[in-house]
Every structure is written in structure tokens, then in C-alpha cells.
Amino acid sequence: MNELFGTLPDGTPVHRWTLERAGVRVRILSYGGIVQSLEVPDRDGRAGDVVLGFADLDGYLTHPEPYLGALIGRYANRIAGGRFPLDGVTYALEQNTPPNSLHGGGRGFDKRVWEVTRAGEYGVRLSRVSAHGEEGFPGRLEVSATFTLDESGALRIAYEAVTDAPTVVNLTNHSYFSLGGSGSAGGHELRLAASRYTPVDADLIPTGELADVTGTRFDFRQARKVGAGYDHNFVLDGGVTETAREVAELHDPASGRVLTVATTEPGLQLYTADHLSAPFAPGDGIALETQHFPDSPNHPDFPSTVLRPGGAFRSETVYGFTTR
């Protein structure tokens, strides 16, 4: 189903698409590729919205910084100093979180209107062209994200991109999960298939080290309560893969809902939303952002985010839902 959700100040219409299958209902906006709501049943069969979102377009325009549910690009996460080298040229980006660039700059993919078309009975394809020089990034990038509900009710997001000049690409979805359907996510339990993480400096920029999680608060290899104080990239066991493999499980003991995350990506940013502000509160949701590592263009030893003409960027993440 497609309906008008609102109108931007310049008169551009924003539409909302609804997909339903296997007891799951997801609503996706053409503005920012935002997952506005995601309703799944609890252990008693009662549906509840498990992602944070606003009821109207004005909420997203008034409170853009949490990136609630948004499609993030060209480069998810941080780039140190808003600069990176590529083929002997240093590119300068907007330092929208001084002195660094975050989530593609001040007007990244999360603040753009996407073209939306049907992708079968249970999917939609969002696409746009990011012009050469947009937010400082080189190359004309043709990019798409296809959202599909599979037969189990899992939400699949398949990203694709091609370029006409060398560039860097790192895409993710920035949903905040609250599996209870409301209130704090502080009691959620998390398991991550990650034996290492990337330590960061005071500006949350990776130092370049891949540190062992053993004996630290970053060890989620056995499920435990998440707590607060996380905005860190985890190095997923297995690295980049051709097909999505399960890397995370988030469980809410109160409702019984279980979220599983499968991905082809080498990293996952765990953000416990300690800085959320009204109308939400710190800890109301947990973001599990599948991606390449922060600041990869400035760390040659990290998995590369470089995309060249003739190549194709492809990535898939799958959010599955069960109860126990």
C-alpha cells in the first residue's frame, strides 16, 4: 500500500509504503528510506512496534540527528577530519560533527527523497542518483536499497551501487530496536559473533587496532544484558561474506521477542542511544548497524570501502523475528 505521508517545505511529496506478511508489518518512507515502524508479535501473539519512529513527517524534520530508521550513506559512520585519500587525491567532506564527517554529511542519504517502485508482492525498491561531488564525495553513484518481507516475516534489505569514478561507499540502516514495543531497551540481552572490536579515541574515531574482546565489556559472544555506554564497531567473525550469515541476536525477556541479524558485512556498530533526547529518552532503543568499519578510507588495513567503475557494491542484511 502506498499513501501520502506529508510534504517537504519545498513542496516535494513524501510517500509511505506498507508491506505485510507472516504477521509482520513494516512501513517505509520515501524520505530518507526511513523504516518508520515495524510491527511484530510478542510471545502471546500481540503485535507491537519494535523500532523507534515519529508519527508524522514533521517529527523527522524537527529531530534529524538521531537518524531514526534511516538509510545511511554515502558513508555510514565517521570519517576522521572529514577527509580521505583516494588514488593520490584527498577529498574534503562536510565536518557535520566537527572535526569529523558523520553518516554522509549534513545532507546525506537520510535527508533525500528516494524514488520508490514495487519489487514483487512483498517488496519495494528505493533508488536515487547521488551526483558527483554530493557532500564532497567523488563519482556519480547510482544506488538502490530493496526492502522485502520473506515467507517467515523477516525483513531483508539488499543494497546495490555502481559508480562512474572511484569513490567510497558504506551503507546501513539506522533503526533503533525496542523489542518490548515501548519503554527502555535497557533490559535487552545481546549476543554478537564478534571476537574483536575497533577501539576509538575521544572523537569515536578508530585507532586502527583490532582488539580482542576477551575479558572486556565488549565480549558479547555469550548473551548478556547490553547496558549503556556503547557506540562502537564490532569486528564480525567471518569478515565480508557472499551470503548473509547470522551475527547477532537481541532478546527482550519481558515480551519474548527475539531479533536475529544476518549480514554480508564485516562490522556492526552497537549504539545504545545514550544521547537520545525528547520525545525519546536515553536507552529507549538499541541500534545494530551492519556496515564496513568507521573511517576505513583512512585505514588501509581495514576492509576496503572503495568502489570503482565496472564494479558493483552489493550488501544484504536480514532482520528475523521469533519469540521464546
PyMOL commands that set and color helices and strands:
alter all, ss='L'
color gray80, all
select helices_A, chain A and resi 57-62+80-82+109-111+134-136+296-298
alter helices_A, ss='H'
color red, helices_A
select strands_A, chain A and resi 2-7+13-21+24-29+35-41+47-49+71-72+78-79+83-86+89-92+101-102+115-118+123-130+141-149+155-163+167-168+172-173+176-177+189-192+194-197+211-212+224-225+231-236+245-251+257-263+267-271+286-291+306-307+313-323
alter strands_A, ss='S'
color yellow, strands_A
deselect
rebuild
show_as cartoon
